[in-house]
Amino acid sequence: MIPFSPPRIDDKIIAEVIDTLRSGWITTGPKTKLFEKKITNYCSGKSTIAVNSATAGLELVLRWYGVGEGDEVIVPAYTYCATANVVVHCGAKPVMVDIKPDDFCISVSEIEKHITARTKVIIPVDIAGMPCNYNEINALVNRPEIKALFKPNNSIQQKLERILVLSDAAHSFGAWYHGKRTGSLCDITVFSFHAIKNLTTAEGGAIVLNLPDHFDHDELYRYFSIMVLHGQSKDALAKLQKGAWRYDVIDAGYKANMTDILASIGLVEIDRYDNDTLKKRKYIFDRYQKAFASYPWAELPVYETTDKTSSYHVYLLRIKNITEKQRDLIIQKIFDKDVSVNVHFQPLPLLTAYKNRGYKISDYPIAYDNYAREISLPVFYDLTDDMINQVIEAVVASVEEVIYA
Ligand SMILES: *Cc1c(COP(=O)(O)O)cnc(C)c1O
């Protein structure tokens, strides 16, 4: 069975983890701090806080911005549930909008239609690794009539004087947009290092700050580093200094810190990310693209344009003119040929939690159509040429068994 996306665990990773274990320092410490610096440098952000998941990172940012009851946060209907769940956790309302048919990213004209005086944050999601249209989104939140609608209700919101743009870049570490990497495309970007993501630490994430320059990014770094650790004014490493046992708790913080065991995996991964990981992923994408280009039923994903280069996270193949049922049957037949595939994603209004909150899939026709015809193919470092051929053969045979039946 060809798996969908196993992590790359090789001797280098194992040696680095063992080094951490032997060092005696297993929780947040020097390796986490080094990993944060490498992420900041890699994506040219202003400051980075490592966390234990992207979900925790997104929620911490929403709470820092004071998002709560009565507020609205605009999210795409087409994403993983975490994007909207964190809004619900804060007591605010996720306002879902439809996506674009070409690259699955949030539609900026739909965002504009859904902005109200209650809108505090927009969370674009770089689906499959393709960056959203950040220039347009940043321009939109800075438009005078949109800024005039914004009603700040705390000092941080007053300082920004507009809607915050918070990127869910769980898929897009290393992607490019107009010559810049994700992490420096909007106010704040959150990455995921979950096991299935391009760059993994098993579980983990990072908040990359890139707010306007009148925000003090050193102070924000200190604030978030404290809030990911109970609100405690000194972390375990600082308390280790001779006699420095006393600490304060400045606010009721969270428990969302990254550990050095996990950061050590990330340190190996980030050093080989561009020249090894991304190269291999692009190679697999290009092999699939070339193979499926000759079939009239294949709608090929867009992953490189003049403005954007994807991080090659998920290969989103669509089949033309099929129903959701036919797609499900094709997937069944692909699995029968010992190839694992997936669907990214079920739009949120299809899920019970959001159906129960009154969202209707009929309001998101493009999200539904993209979902109903989509099949995600295996992409991972150890995928061999023979396996790629087996995937292509299984997909072609399964699609043709169903559509020419
Ligand atoms: C994986 C994922 C997340 C959540 O990441 P975690 O690190 O597991 O919290 C959020 N958004 C999207 C789009 C994802 O795919």
The ligand as an SDF file (V2000), in Angstrom:
LIG
                    3D

 15 15  0  0  0  0  0  0  0  0999 V2000
   -3.1570   21.3420    9.7680 C   0  0  0  0  0  0  0  0  0  0  0  0
   -3.9210   22.5870    9.6610 C   0  0  0  0  0  0  0  0  0  0  0  0
   -4.1490   23.4190   10.7660 C   0  0  0  0  0  0  0  0  0  0  0  0
   -3.8320   22.9940   12.1720 C   0  0  0  0  0  0  0  0  0  0  0  0
   -2.5180   22.7460   12.4120 O   0  0  0  0  0  0  0  0  0  0  0  0
   -2.1000   22.1090   13.8360 P   0  0  0  0  0  0  0  0  0  0  0  0
   -0.6370   22.3490   13.9240 O   0  0  0  0  0  0  0  0  0  0  0  0
   -2.4680   20.6530   13.7550 O   0  0  0  0  0  0  0  0  0  0  0  0
   -2.8630   22.7990   14.8880 O   0  0  0  0  0  0  0  0  0  0  0  0
   -4.7520   24.6430   10.5790 C   0  0  0  0  0  0  0  0  0  0  0  0
   -5.1570   25.0300    9.3550 N   0  0  0  0  0  0  0  0  0  0  0  0
   -5.0000   24.2510    8.2710 C   0  0  0  0  0  0  0  0  0  0  0  0
   -5.4640   24.7520    6.9410 C   0  0  0  0  0  0  0  0  0  0  0  0
   -4.4060   22.9880    8.3950 C   0  0  0  0  0  0  0  0  0  0  0  0
   -4.3010   22.1930    7.3310 O   0  0  0  0  0  0  0  0  0  0  0  0
  1  2  1  0
  2  3  1  0
  2 14  2  0
  3  4  1  0
  3 10  2  0
  4  5  1  0
  5  6  1  0
  6  7  2  0
  6  8  1  0
  6  9  1  0
 10 11  1  0
 11 12  2  0
 12 13  1  0
 12 14  1  0
 14 15  1  0
M  END
$$$$
